[in-house]
Amino acid sequence: MPIFTLITYLFYGPGESWQHLQKTILPGYLANSFWLLIGTSILSLLIGVSSAWVVSRYEFTFRKQIEWLLILPLAIPSYITAYAYAGIVDYGGLLEQLFGKTFPKIDVMNLTGLIWVLSLSLYSYVYVSARAFFLYQSGRLLEASKMLGVGEFKSFFKLILPLSRPAIISGLVLVLMEVLNDYGAAKHYGINTFTTGIFRAWFSLEEPETAIYLSALLVSIIFILLLLERWQRRNKNYSLNSKSEYGLTRIRKRNSVSIGIYFIVAIPMFFGFIAPLIQLIQWAFLTYESVFTSSFITTSLQSLGIAFLSALLTVVMALVLLYTSKWNQLAIVKQFSKIGVIGYAIPGAIIAIGVLIPTLEFDKWLASFLKKNYDIKIGLLLNSSIMALLYAYVVRFIAVAYNPIEALTNKQAKSLVESSKLLGKNNLKTFFKVDFPLIKTGVLSAFVLVFVDVMKELPLTLILKPYQVETLAVKAYEYASDEQIMEAALPSIFIIITGIIPIIFLNKLINNAKSN
């Protein structure tokens, strides 16, 4: 529905300022978004792939702890990392406290600074995908390479890296989606991107038509990226012979090489998680008396409640989508299940607009119908309601729930379901008695992942949240927008705490899958 809404409203034409925007601001949106994508891609690949290979291939002290610490930057939303770094390099920030006022000032409030922040926040997507592949990489391939006289360095670039390309690219695509979805960090750093432009057109210019045209352009860019990802794979086959496959044997290097290994993993770990967290904790201690009030507790409970309801609805809808296509042999039903999970590729601001417009039109029609036929006056029923917000979250994050559940259902033995049906049980009873007990781990992981994504989501929530409802993400953004950046620390830390739980859970899932 959100995409259909955008396509429909394109025919109404752009807003009054569209021609002016095309000549003046739009080239800047394109240029900034392009360089953000390029810069973040390069840094995320360098950090993610190198750290994933190091922890997968080499044995060193504290390796197990570093494995999951490298995932923790995912727990900090990029806009919160941006707030933290703006404070770290500012007057009175951590750099000045550690090195004194003579330390040269670093300006991060620019495009380069935004690339740095987004890369440190998002490289973990590449790290997780690459590491999962490296853990299953065939040791025999490396052994064969050594027997042919090829060294470790050349084997990695000629053999391992080409084989791991699909996993690395899949992680990189997630990074690019998040870069295009970002609003809080770009807005705080004063960088004009498509997402900030959509907000400006909608709220400042009050031209929904212009916002829709910008949204359509952004969606086109995203689908081009997805098509390029499919094209780069084309008909290549990356499968390995499972009969001869076993995991990598970790090797221990001499002390001089170990220093280089620690350096590779320390940079993303420190700059991506530890440094921003230290700054936030310092601010929280300075401001908690004024921030930690009854209204803050209410906001926290509202955030948790909305995230819980959204995660529950999303998981239920993912199960309905998945099993409806499994139980139905019609090809069109299976295609609809694939269409239903593309929402994660669409930025939150665009989904919000695609939900806001039809709900508003429906409310206008309903109010007019009731007034004309029954003389009943009503206000807005769906628009700016919790129902519209929950629906938008389901559209945005159903892929996050669908994928882990589908992965487990694909591993199930079909004979179990067939045996249940031979005993006279219908599809629904078979699901609750056979399927669900086998996939409950995937359902739980899906619930937790959606819960955390909803807690962090900012653009969608800013547009669709009811007036009387606050979330921690919006509260942190409002503090930062009002130049009360220190006050944004406490709600940010609460968001981070809820994000750390699935990170640990995700790490255990990878390790358990490897041991099994």
Disulfide bonds with the S-S distance in Angstrom:
none
